[in-house]
Amino acid sequence: MSNVVCVEHPLMEHSLTILRDKHTDTESFRHHAGIVSQIMVITATSDIPMTEKQIETPLAEMTGHHILHSVVFVPVLRAGISMLFPARNFLPWAPVGFIGLERDEATAIAREYYQKFPKNLKDKQVLVLDPMLATGGSLVDTIDALKKKGAVSIAAVCIVAAPEGIELLSQKHPDVRIYTAAIDSHLNEFKYIVPGLGDFGDRYFGTL
C-alpha cells in the first residue's frame, strides 16, 4: 500500500530481534524499544517543515536550517508512552496529546477512558505513537478523535503491525501514512500479532 512505510535499518533489525525474544528482560526491552522508537521517529519526521536561519560559526557566517515548531506527539496509552520519551529527546518542545484506550480482552474492542489534546491541531503534523498495530481499532478511534479536533496532517508510528490492522486503518483513513518497523504474518484467535512480541505494555512496564 502506498500509505505504508516499512522502515529498514540494521540497528532496527538488531533491536527488534531482541524485543521479540521472550527471554529479554525488562531493562533490555526498554533500552531496545527506545532505539527502535528513535529510528521510527527520525523516519516519520523526514519531511518536517524547516526554515532558513542565519548563524555565526566560530569562523564565519552561514545559512543553516531551523525546524519549525509544528509537530505534536500523541501516544496511545499505555504502550505509546514508551515511544514518547525517545521522541521528545529529538523534539523536546513538541506538545503532547493523550488518549487512553483500554482493550476488552474478550472482544478485543478498545474503550476510551481519557482524552486530552493540544489546541490548534489544524496546522500541526500529528504523530500518533502506538507500538503495536493489531486490529487497528485503537488507531482508528484515535485518528477519528484527532480529526474531530481539527487535525489534518496525521501519521501513525508503530513498531510491529499486522496486515489486518493496516487494512482497516487504510480503509478508514487512507490519508494517514503508516510507519512501521515490521509487518508480521497475522492475528491469532486472541487478536495478538503473530509472531509479534507479546504484550508490549506489559513487557515494557514490567507488569507481566
C-alpha positions in Angstrom: 0.0 0.0 0.0 1.3 3.4 -0.9 0.5 4.9 2.5 2.6 2.3 4.4 6.3 2.9 5.0 8.2 -0.2 6.3 11.4 1.1 7.8 14.6 -1.0 7.3 17.9 -0.5 9.1 20.5 -2.9 10.6 20.1 -1.3 14.0 16.4 -1.7 13.7 16.6 -5.4 12.9 19.0 -6.0 15.7 16.9 -4.2 18.4 13.6 -5.6 17.0 15.0 -9.2 17.3 15.8 -8.5 21.0 12.3 -7.1 21.6 10.8 -10.2 20.1 12.8 -12.7 22.1 10.7 -13.9 25.1 13.8 -14.2 27.2 14.6 -10.5 27.0 14.4 -8.9 30.5 12.5 -5.6 31.2 15.6 -3.4 31.3 16.9 -4.6 27.9 13.4 -4.5 26.4 13.1 -0.8 27.4 16.5 0.0 26.0 15.9 -1.5 22.6 12.3 -0.2 22.5 13.9 3.3 22.7 16.4 2.6 19.9 13.6 1.4 17.6 11.4 4.3 18.5 14.1 6.8 17.7 14.7 5.3 14.3 11.0 5.4 13.6 10.6 9.0 14.7 13.6 10.1 12.6 11.9 8.5 9.6 8.5 9.8 10.3 9.8 13.4 10.6 11.9 13.3 7.4 9.6 15.8 5.7 9.2 18.1 8.8 8.9 21.8 7.8 12.1 23.9 8.2 13.1 27.5 7.7 16.4 29.1 7.0 18.3 30.7 9.9 21.4 32.9 9.7 24.0 31.9 12.3 27.7 32.5 13.0 30.1 29.6 13.5 33.4 30.3 15.3 34.8 31.0 11.8 32.2 32.5 9.6 28.5 33.5 9.0 26.4 30.9 7.3 22.8 29.9 6.5 21.5 27.0 8.5 18.1 25.5 9.0 15.7 25.5 11.9 12.9 23.1 12.5 9.5 24.8 12.7 7.5 24.1 15.9 4.9 22.2 14.0 4.9 18.6 15.5 2.5 17.2 18.1 3.0 13.7 19.6 0.0 11.7 20.6 0.9 8.4 22.4 -1.9 5.9 22.8 -1.9 5.0 26.4 -0.4 2.9 27.9 2.1 1.4 25.5 2.5 4.6 23.4 4.3 6.2 26.4 7.3 4.0 25.6 7.8 5.8 22.3 7.1 9.3 23.7 10.3 9.5 25.8 12.7 8.8 22.8 10.6 11.1 20.5 10.9 14.0 22.9 14.7 13.6 23.1 14.7 14.9 19.5 11.9 17.5 19.8 11.6 18.5 23.5 9.4 21.5 22.6 6.7 19.4 20.9 3.3 19.5 22.6 1.9 16.1 23.7 -1.7 15.0 23.5 -3.0 11.9 25.2 -5.7 9.3 24.5 -6.4 6.4 26.8 -7.8 3.3 25.2 -8.4 0.1 27.2 -8.8 -3.2 25.3 -11.5 -5.6 26.3 -9.8 -9.0 26.4 -13.0 -10.8 25.5 -13.9 -8.7 22.4 -10.6 -7.1 21.6 -12.6 -3.8 21.2 -11.0 -0.7 22.8 -12.8 1.6 25.2 -11.8 5.2 25.5 -11.3 6.4 29.1 -9.2 9.6 28.6 -8.6 12.3 26.0 -6.6 15.5 26.2 -5.2 17.2 23.0 -3.4 20.4 22.4 -5.3 23.2 20.7 -4.8 24.4 17.1 -4.1 20.9 15.6 -5.1 22.1 12.1 -1.6 23.5 11.3 0.3 20.7 13.1 1.9 17.5 12.0 0.5 14.9 14.4 2.4 11.7 15.0 0.3 9.1 16.8 2.6 6.7 18.7 1.4 3.2 19.2 4.0 0.3 19.1 1.5 -2.4 18.1 -0.9 -2.1 15.2 -3.0 -5.2 15.7 -6.7 -5.0 14.8 -6.3 -1.3 14.0 -9.3 -0.3 16.2 -7.4 1.8 18.7 -5.6 3.8 16.0 -8.8 4.3 14.0 -10.6 5.6 17.2 -7.6 7.9 17.9 -7.5 9.4 14.5 -11.3 9.8 14.5 -10.9 11.8 17.7 -8.0 13.9 16.3 -9.8 14.8 13.1 -12.8 15.9 15.2 -10.4 18.3 16.9 -9.3 19.7 13.6 -6.1 17.7 12.8 -5.4 17.3 9.1 -1.8 16.0 8.8 -1.6 12.8 10.8 0.8 9.8 10.7 0.8 6.6 12.7 4.1 5.5 14.0 4.3 1.8 15.1 6.9 -0.8 15.7 5.1 -4.0 14.7 1.9 -4.2 12.5 -0.5 -6.9 11.4 -1.9 -6.9 7.9 -5.4 -6.8 9.3 -4.7 -3.6 11.2 -3.0 -1.9 8.2 -6.0 -2.8 6.0 -8.6 -1.4 8.4 -6.6 1.8 9.1 -6.1 2.3 5.4 -9.7 1.8 4.6 -10.9 4.2 7.4 -8.2 6.8 6.9 -6.5 6.5 3.6 -4.9 9.9 4.0 -2.9 8.7 7.1 0.6 7.4 6.5 1.6 4.4 8.5 5.3 3.9 9.6 6.2 0.5 10.9 9.4 -1.5 11.6 7.8 -4.8 10.6 4.7 -6.2 9.0 4.0 -9.5 10.6 2.0 -12.6 9.4 -1.4 -12.3 11.0 -3.6 -12.0 14.1 -4.3 -15.1 16.2 -7.7 -16.0 17.7 -7.0 -13.7 20.6 -6.2 -10.8 18.3 -2.5 -10.8 19.1 0.1 -10.2 16.4 2.0 -13.4 15.2 4.9 -13.8 15.5 4.8 -10.4 17.3 6.5 -9.9 20.6 3.7 -10.4 23.1 2.0 -7.6 25.1 4.3 -4.6 24.6 3.0 -2.6 27.5 3.4 -5.4 30.0 6.9 -6.2 28.8 7.9 -2.6 28.8 6.5 -1.7 32.2 7.3 -5.0 33.9 3.7 -5.9 34.6 3.6 -9.4 33.3 
